Amino acid sequence: MTIEFKVPNLACSACEETVTKAVKAIDPTAQVSADSKTKQVSVDASVSEAAIKAAITDAGYTVA
């Protein structure tokens, strides 16, 4: 199941990497695509949307 998130404070490639690591920490098999230009994060994971949002938020980012 692929879920799209808008992350307004995703600013650079380091941010993309941080968000990717945060999601993979809760689901190591997740496919994560983060784009700082569009502020979009696409996640294909087996965990819930709420868990993914929490991981991104815990990493210091806002999910719109």
C-alpha positions in Angstrom: 0.0 0.0 0.0 1.6 3.3 -1.1 0.8 6.4 0.9 1.7 9.9 -0.1 2.6 12.6 2.5 3.2 16.3 2.1 6.2 17.3 4.3 6.5 21.1 4.1 9.8 21.3 5.9 11.6 18.7 3.8 14.4 21.1 2.6 17.4 19.1 1.3 18.8 15.7 0.4 19.9 15.2 4.1 16.3 15.7 5.1 15.2 13.1 2.5 17.7 10.7 4.0 16.6 11.4 7.6 12.9 10.8 6.7 13.8 7.6 4.8 15.8 6.3 7.8 13.0 7.1 10.2 10.4 5.1 8.1 12.8 2.2 7.6 13.4 2.1 11.4 9.8 1.0 11.8 9.6 -1.1 8.6 13.0 -2.2 7.2 11.3 -3.4 4.0 9.5 -0.1 3.3 10.1 1.5 -0.1 10.5 5.3 0.6 10.8 8.1 -2.0 11.3 11.6 -0.6 11.6 14.6 -2.8 12.7 17.9 -1.2 11.7 19.9 -4.4 8.1 18.9 -4.3 8.0 18.3 -0.5 6.4 14.9 -1.2 7.2 11.6 0.6 5.8 8.4 -0.9 5.9 5.3 1.3 5.1 1.7 0.4 5.1 -0.1 3.7 3.3 -2.8 5.7 2.8 -0.6 8.8 -0.1 1.8 9.3 -0.3 5.4 8.0 -0.4 6.6 11.6 2.8 4.8 12.4 4.6 6.3 9.4 3.3 9.8 10.3 4.6 9.3 13.8 8.0 8.2 12.6 8.3 11.3 10.3 7.1 13.6 13.1 9.5 12.0 15.7 12.3 12.7 13.2 11.5 16.4 13.5 9.4 16.9 10.4 5.8 18.2 9.9 3.3 16.1 8.0 0.7 18.3 6.4 
